[in-house]
Amino acid sequence: MKKYFIYIIFFTFGSSLAQDKKPKRILTQQGEIIKFEEYHDNGILSQTGYFLDGKNHGIWMSYNSQGIKLSKGVYDKGKKTNRWFFWNEGILIEVDYKDNIVQSATKWDKVESLASKDD
């Protein structure tokens, strides 16, 4: 479990720490919440989410510089909650959070057909 937690921290924040330039950020007021968008140097969306009372809130997603989804998860007033997904080179890591605490983590690395329709 610790291995996955360390991987998730590096995976989520490691790429942004390695950048020399500050990425472009756009904040847009939408009623009580603020929409956050951050872009890679090449103009591709890097991260998007929302703030409520200065804390991460709602669905947050991150993408690599080619626009491929890296993570998706939900914050509730600054705390990770519900199911989060982290993608990396054909591997999916699914993490369940409750009040910012990891409840379980599952690594999915097999490609299996879940359903098919024969013609």
TIDREN-392919 format. One record per residue: z, x, y of N, C-alpha, C in turn; residue number from 0; residue in one letter. Coordinates in steps of 0.05 Angstrom, whole numbers. Atoms other than C-alpha are relative to their C-alpha. Layout:
<mitis>
(miti (Z X Y) (Z X Y) (Z X Y) NUM 'a'),
...
</mitis>
This chain:
<mitis>
(miti (0 17 -24) (0 0 0) (0 18 25) 0 'm'),
(miti (-1 -18 -24) (17 57 49) (-28 12 5) 1 'k'),
(miti (27 -12 -3) (-52 88 35) (-18 -19 15) 2 'k'),
(miti (17 19 -14) (-87 24 58) (9 -2 29) 3 'y'),
(miti (-10 3 -28) (-42 19 120) (-9 23 17) 4 'f'),
(miti (9 -24 -15) (-58 90 142) (-30 -1 4) 5 'i'),
(miti (30 3 -2) (-132 78 128) (-7 -20 22) 6 'y'),
(miti (6 21 -20) (-131 15 170) (5 10 28) 7 'i'),
(miti (-6 -11 -27) (-97 49 229) (-22 19 9) 8 'i'),
(miti (21 -20 -6) (-147 107 227) (-27 -15 5) 9 'f'),
(miti (25 13 -1) (-206 61 215) (-3 -17 26) 10 'f'),
(miti (0 17 -23) (-187 14 272) (-1 16 26) 11 't'),
(miti (-3 -14 -25) (-169 65 325) (-12 28 1) 12 'f'),
(miti (10 -27 1) (-197 132 303) (-26 4 15) 13 'g'),
(miti (26 -4 -13) (-268 122 328) (3 -2 30) 14 's'),
(miti (-2 2 -29) (-246 101 398) (14 25 11) 15 's'),
(miti (-14 -24 -11) (-200 162 405) (-19 24 1) 16 'l'),
(miti (18 -23 1) (-257 210 388) (-21 0 23) 17 'a'),
(miti (20 2 -21) (-300 187 447) (10 15 25) 18 'q'),
(miti (-7 -14 -24) (-302 231 509) (-1 -19 24) 19 'd'),
(miti (4 18 -22) (-327 177 556) (15 -26 -5) 20 'k'),
(miti (-13 27 2) (-291 112 571) (-22 -20 -4) 21 'k'),
(miti (20 21 4) (-330 53 543) (0 -21 22) 22 'p'),
(miti (2 22 -19) (-354 -4 587) (17 -23 -10) 23 'k'),
(miti (-17 23 7) (-304 -61 588) (-5 -23 19) 24 'r'),
(miti (3 24 -17) (-313 -132 613) (22 -19 -7) 25 'i'),
(miti (-21 20 3) (-256 -181 624) (-9 -25 15) 26 'l'),
(miti (9 25 -12) (-273 -254 637) (22 -21 -3) 27 't'),
(miti (-20 21 1) (-222 -307 655) (-12 -25 -11) 28 'q'),
(miti (8 26 11) (-229 -370 613) (24 -18 -3) 29 'q'),
(miti (-25 16 -1) (-173 -417 633) (24 18 -1) 30 'g'),
(miti (-24 -16 2) (-107 -388 610) (-5 27 -15) 31 'e'),
(miti (5 -24 15) (-140 -335 566) (-21 18 14) 32 'i'),
(miti (19 -19 -10) (-180 -273 583) (-17 11 -23) 33 'i'),
(miti (18 -11 21) (-241 -254 541) (-4 30 6) 34 'k'),
(miti (4 -29 -2) (-247 -179 528) (-24 8 -16) 35 'f'),
(miti (23 -12 14) (-311 -143 511) (-2 29 7) 36 'e'),
(miti (2 -29 -4) (-320 -69 502) (-26 9 -13) 37 'e'),
(miti (26 -8 10) (-387 -34 492) (-2 30 -5) 38 'y'),
(miti (6 -28 5) (-410 32 461) (-18 10 22) 39 'h'),
(miti (18 -12 -20) (-448 81 505) (-28 -9 -2) 40 'd'),
(miti (28 9 3) (-513 55 476) (-4 -30 7) 41 'n'),
(miti (2 28 -9) (-498 -16 501) (7 -21 -22) 42 'g'),
(miti (-7 17 22) (-480 -45 432) (30 -8 2) 43 'i'),
(miti (-27 10 -1) (-417 -88 430) (18 16 -20) 44 'l'),
(miti (-19 -16 16) (-358 -47 404) (24 -17 -10) 45 's'),
(miti (-24 16 6) (-300 -97 406) (0 -25 18) 46 'q'),
(miti (-3 25 -16) (-287 -168 428) (25 -15 -9) 47 't'),
(miti (-24 15 7) (-226 -211 431) (11 -14 25) 48 'g'),
(miti (-11 15 -22) (-179 -249 477) (29 10 5) 49 'y'),
(miti (-28 -6 -8) (-114 -238 515) (12 -26 10) 50 'f'),
(miti (-16 22 -11) (-60 -290 530) (26 12 9) 51 'l'),
(miti (-25 -11 -11) (-3 -270 575) (1 30 -4) 52 'd'),
(miti (0 -29 3) (-25 -197 570) (1 10 -29) 53 'g'),
(miti (-2 -8 29) (-23 -196 493) (-25 -9 -14) 54 'k'),
(miti (22 7 17) (-79 -196 442) (5 -28 -12) 55 'n'),
(miti (-4 27 10) (-90 -268 420) (-27 -11 -10) 56 'h'),
(miti (25 12 11) (-141 -304 376) (-15 20 -17) 57 'g'),
(miti (16 -17 18) (-198 -273 337) (-9 25 15) 58 'i'),
(miti (10 -26 -10) (-214 -199 349) (-19 11 -21) 59 'w'),
(miti (20 -12 18) (-275 -164 320) (-8 27 12) 60 'm'),
(miti (10 -26 -9) (-300 -92 323) (-26 7 -16) 61 's'),
(miti (26 -7 11) (-369 -62 309) (-5 30 4) 62 'y'),
(miti (8 -28 -4) (-398 8 300) (-23 1 21) 63 'n'),
(miti (20 -4 -21) (-450 37 347) (-28 -11 -8) 64 's'),
(miti (25 13 8) (-506 5 306) (3 -31 -1) 65 'q'),
(miti (-5 29 -1) (-475 -65 313) (10 -11 -26) 66 'g'),
(miti (-10 10 26) (-449 -69 241) (30 -5 3) 67 'i'),
(miti (-28 8 -2) (-383 -106 236) (19 19 -16) 68 'k'),
(miti (-19 -18 12) (-323 -61 221) (26 -15 -7) 69 'l'),
(miti (-25 15 5) (-264 -110 226) (0 -27 14) 70 's'),
(miti (-4 26 -11) (-244 -181 239) (28 -9 -7) 71 'k'),
(miti (-27 9 5) (-175 -209 247) (10 -18 23) 72 'g'),
(miti (-12 19 -19) (-129 -256 285) (27 11 10) 73 'v'),
(miti (-25 -5 -13) (-73 -242 334) (13 -26 9) 74 'y'),
(miti (-15 22 -11) (-19 -291 353) (20 11 19) 75 'd'),
(miti (-17 -11 -22) (12 -270 420) (8 29 -6) 76 'k'),
(miti (-5 -29 4) (5 -196 404) (7 9 -28) 77 'g'),
(miti (-7 -8 27) (22 -198 330) (-23 -7 -19) 78 'k'),
(miti (20 5 20) (-28 -191 273) (10 -21 -19) 79 'k'),
(miti (-7 22 18) (-28 -253 230) (-24 -8 -16) 80 't'),
(miti (21 11 18) (-67 -286 175) (-16 23 -14) 81 'n'),
(miti (16 -19 16) (-123 -250 137) (-18 16 19) 82 'r'),
(miti (17 -19 -15) (-157 -188 167) (-19 12 -20) 83 'w'),
(miti (21 -13 17) (-221 -156 140) (-9 26 13) 84 'f'),
(miti (9 -27 -9) (-242 -83 146) (-23 8 -18) 85 'f'),
(miti (23 -8 15) (-312 -61 124) (-6 29 5) 86 'w'),
(miti (8 -28 -3) (-334 10 110) (-18 8 -24) 87 'n'),
(miti (19 -10 20) (-396 32 71) (2 -15 -27) 88 'e'),
(miti (0 16 25) (-397 -25 20) (28 -7 -11) 89 'g'),
(miti (-28 6 9) (-321 -29 14) (12 -20 20) 90 'i'),
(miti (-14 19 -17) (-282 -88 40) (30 2 -6) 91 'l'),
(miti (-29 1 3) (-207 -84 51) (10 -25 13) 92 'i'),
(miti (-11 26 -9) (-173 -151 58) (30 3 3) 93 'e'),
(miti (-29 -4 -4) (-103 -149 89) (11 -26 11) 94 'v'),
(miti (-14 23 -9) (-57 -208 97) (25 8 16) 95 'd'),
(miti (-22 -6 -18) (-8 -204 156) (17 -25 5) 96 'y'),
(miti (-17 21 -10) (51 -245 176) (19 13 21) 97 'k'),
(miti (-16 -11 -21) (84 -230 243) (-3 30 2) 98 'd'),
(miti (7 -29 -3) (50 -161 246) (9 17 -23) 99 'n'),
(miti (-8 -15 24) (75 -141 177) (-19 -6 -23) 100 'i'),
(miti (19 3 22) (28 -128 119) (14 -14 -23) 101 'v'),
(miti (-11 14 23) (41 -178 63) (-14 9 -26) 102 'q'),
(miti (15 -10 23) (-14 -154 17) (-26 12 9) 103 's'),
(miti (26 -13 -6) (-77 -111 16) (-16 1 -26) 104 'a'),
(miti (17 -1 23) (-136 -116 -31) (-26 15 8) 105 't'),
(miti (24 -15 -4) (-194 -68 -37) (-22 -12 -18) 106 'k'),
(miti (22 12 15) (-261 -99 -57) (-23 20 2) 107 'w'),
(miti (21 -19 0) (-313 -48 -78) (-21 -5 -21) 108 'd'),
(miti (20 7 20) (-353 -82 -133) (-18 -22 11) 109 'k'),
(miti (19 20 -7) (-416 -121 -119) (-4 -19 -24) 110 'v'),
(miti (2 20 22) (-413 -184 -162) (-13 -25 11) 111 'e'),
(miti (12 25 -7) (-454 -247 -160) (21 -22 -5) 112 's'),
(miti (-19 21 3) (-407 -305 -147) (-13 -27 -6) 113 'l'),
(miti (15 25 6) (-460 -359 -152) (-30 6 1) 114 'a'),
(miti (29 -3 -1) (-534 -364 -166) (-13 -26 -9) 115 's'),
(miti (15 24 7) (-587 -417 -174) (-25 10 -14) 116 'k'),
(miti (24 -7 15) (-640 -408 -228) (-22 -20 8) 117 'd'),
(miti (23 17 -7) (-709 -434 -207) (-14 -10 -24) 118 'd'),
</mitis>
